[in-house]
Amino acid sequence: MKGLAFLLFVLAAGCSSSKILSSWTAPEAGSNSYQKILVASILSNEDSLLRRQMESHVVGDLQALGYKAVSFHQQFDANDFRSIRYDSARALFQREGIDGVITVSLLAKEKQSVYVPDKPPLPAEPPQRTDFWDYYTRVREAIGRPGYYVNSTELFWESNFYDLSSLALLYHVHSKSFDPSSTQKLAHEYGKLIVDDLQKRSVLTAKKLSE
């Protein structure tokens, strides 16, 4: 019984790995056609693998829409930006032809214990006729069976889209990921979630590769 309940819990968690909690779009969003978009993830050093995977998947989803997109950690050395002013960094990006920036930030990582009641499944067929004592004994044993706890992890994300020419923030989103099975799966789902929402809200639109 416990194994079945745990399996159902894992399958449910896997189906709802990431979801958007709230998003905002500026009125002027969608008025420009971007030529090259930089994807920059802001994660701790201990999450360096997830950082690379996140940038790679967002870049891939943007390229699927027809945009030229690059990963910050593949295009630049982060150490080169530690002591320079923002206007200098902006000038460097513009020299590379970058006119839009997407940031991905991990705001919080919370671990919690979820209580799973160890209940017997409801029968698909009506129960066969039994005497009172058999029924009483079976139900009493089921009621007395204790549940158990399963550890889970929630990750809270924030992403922004900036127009590098005007310095305007055009899009802002908060999202949550629940107990991802792997960093690769998390990055894949998050990239698609955010890029699909950017397209849904007309911040970005699909374009031809030749544009």
N, C-alpha and C positions, 0 to 999 in steps of 0.2 A: 504493500500500500504506500509506504513512504517513498519507494523508488518511483512509482507511477506519479505521485503528486509532485515530486521534484522534477521529473521529466517534463510535466505539463508546465511547471513554473519556468523552466529554462526555455522551453519553446515559446512561451508567451513573451518572455523578455527579449528573445531573439527577433521577434516580429516587430517590436516597437523600440528599436535601438536608439533612434534619434528623432526628435520632434521640435518644431519651432514653438517657442512660448510667446514671443511678441516680435513684431517688426515695424519699422517706420521707414517711410520713403519721402524724400524732399519733393516739393511741387515741381521743381525744375528737372528732376531726374528723367532720363531718357531722351533729353534734347541733344545729346552729343553722341557721335559714333566713335568709339575708341579703337585705336590702332594697336596698342600693346598694353596689356594689363599685368601688373606685378602682383604676385600673391605672397604675402609675408605672414608667417605664423609666429605668434608670441607665446612660447612655452618655456618651461624651465629646462635647464640642461639635462636633467634626468629623463626628460621626455623627448630627447633628440630624435629618436626613431619615429615617434608619432608626428613630430614637427615636420620631418622630411616627407613622410607619407601623406600628411594632410595637405601640404603644399602641392605635392605631385598630383593628388587626385583632384584638387580644385583646378589646377592648371589643365589637367586632362579634360575636365568637364567644360571648361571655357573654350578649349580648342575644338571640342565637339560642336560648339555653337558657331565656330568659324573665326574665333578671335586668336590673335597672337598673344600668348600668355607665357610668363616665365616665373620660376620659383626664386624667391629671394636668396635662399641658401645655396642655390646652384649658380646663380648669376653674380652674387657678391660675397665678399668676406665680411661677416658681421663685425669683426674687429675694426674695420676701416671706418665704421660709423659711430664708434663709441664717443669720440671727442669732437665731432663736427656739428655745426649749427644746422637747423632744419633747412634753411634756404640753400646751404651747400649740398645737402643730401638731395633736395628737390632738383637742383641743377644737374647733379650726377644722373638722376633717374631720367630727366628730360633729354640728356645727351644720348641716352640709350634708347630713346624713342618711346619711353613709357609715359602714358597720359592718364592711366587709371590705376588705383591701388586697392586691393582687397586685403584686409587684415583678419586673422583668425586668432583669437585669444582664449585660453583656458582660464576662466575666472575662479573656479573652485572645483574641488574633487571631494565628494562626501561618501563615506562608507556607512552603511546601515544594516541592521538585521531585520529581515522580513519574516514574520511568523506565518507558517504554513500549517493550517489545521489538518490533521491526519484523519480525514473523514472517509468512510466507505463510499464508493461511487454509487449513484442511483442506478438501480437495475433497469435494463432496457425493456424487459418484459415484466408484467405483473408478478408478484411473488406467488410461489406455489402455496397451496393451503397447508398451514402447519398449526399445531396446537399452540395454546397460549404460552406455555412454558418455553418452547423453542423460540418463539418470537421475542419474549421477554428477555431471555438469555442473550440472544444475538444483538438486540438493540442496546442492552446494558453494556455489553463488551465494547460495542462501537463508541458509545458515549464516553466510556472511561478511557479510551485510547488517547494518549497525549499527542499534541502537535510538536513541531520542531521549528528551529530558526535556520534561515538561509542567508548568508552574507551577500550583499549586493553593493554596487558602486554607481553613483550618479555623478556625471560630469556636466558642468554648466559652462556654456560657451557664449562668446560675443564676437560678432563679425561686423566690419564696416566696409563701405565702398566710398572712396574719395576720388573726386575729379582733381587731377594733379595741376591742371591749368588754372582753375579758379580756387583751388584749395577747399572746395565745398564738400561737406559730408552729404552724400546723396542717399545713403541706405544704412540702416542700423538694425541688427537682429540679435535677439537672445534665444538660445536653444538649449536643449538638455539631451544628454545621451544616458541611457540606462543600461548598465551592466554589459558593455560590449564584449563579444567573445574574443575579439582580437583587435589590435591597433589597425591592421590592414582593413578589416571590415568597417571599423569605426570611421576611418579616413574616407573610404569609398562612399559610405552612406552620408556622411556629413557634407562632402563635396557636392554630391548630387542634390542634397536637400537645399543647400544655400544657392547654388547656381540655378536650380529650378525656380526658387523663390525670386531671385533677381530677374529672371525672365518673366515670371508670372506678374510681377509688379512693374514691368516695362522699363526697369533700370537698364537692362541689357536685352537686346533682341538678336535672334539668330541671323548670321550674315554669311555671305559666301567667302570662301577662303581667299579668293582673288581680290577682295575689296581692300 
